[in-house]
Amino acid sequence: MNKQEYTISVFTENQVGLLTKIAMVFSRRGINIESLNVSPTEIEGISRFTIVVEVSQETVRKVSRQIQKLVEVIKVYYNTNDEIVWQELALFKIETNVVSEKFYVERILRQYGATIVSVRNDYTVFTIVGHHEEIDRFLEILEPHGLIEFIRSGRVAVIKSNEGFHKKLSVLEKMAYQ
């Protein structure tokens, strides 16, 4: 059973309690969710769950089918990393004196495309956007230089296929009325 990283995109009606229902599907199967992001879509009243798991293709297929059966779920897709464009965002809080006194820290920040979010006398907050591995490398380099706090978002992703969800939703709606 070859495990691989999959990104599951779940398009749903915006309903209270749906996160719990979806999480239970993974919990019952003993699957750890590596990353989770929930956000509105370009369609009013429709939300998108972006869930990252590391499982076999057979398992992701079964889980996707089970989630699809939930009443509030409109459509479920699962993709490998090469089928999507994806990013994560991370915030790093470090001591301001480290940034202002150590030239090589400033060089590291520039090298990774870090953007200043907030500057105070005691700390500075930076953000970077990238893949999980890039954020991990940046964290590793920055940690010895007075890292105070770190947080990363869940993955956000779009499918590389040119056919957007809008178009697919229109097809599904037409099928429902036939």
C-alpha positions, 0 to 999 in steps of 0.5 A: 500500500503506497502512501502519497500526499493528496489534497482533497477539495470538498465543495459544500453548502455553508452549513454549521456543523459540517466540519465535524461531520467531515472530520469524523469520516477521517477519524473513523478510519484513523486518518490524520489530517495534515492540513485543513483550510476552510474558506468561501468560494467565488460562488455565494453560499458555497464553501471549500474545504481543502484537506491534505492527507497522506494515504493510499490511492484506494483510501483517498478514493473511499474517503472521498466517496464517503464525504460525497454522500453527506447531504451538504456536500456538492462535489469532492475532488482529490488530487496529487501535488502535481495536479494542483497549484498550492501554497501555505502562508506562515508568520514568524515573530522574531526579536527586532534587535536581531533583525536590525543588528544582524545583516545575515538575518536580513539577507535570509529574510530577503532570500526567502521573500519575507514581508514585514507585517508588523514592527515593534520595539521588542519584536518584528513579524514577517510572513512568507508564502510557499510550499511546506518544505520551503517554510520548514527550511526558513523556520530551521534557519530562523530558529537560532536567531531569536524566534519568538513565535511561529504559525502556518496556515493550512494549504490553499490550492487550485486544480491545474485543470482549466475547467473551473468549478463554476462550469462544473457546478452549472453542469451538475445543476442542469443534471439535477433539473432533468 
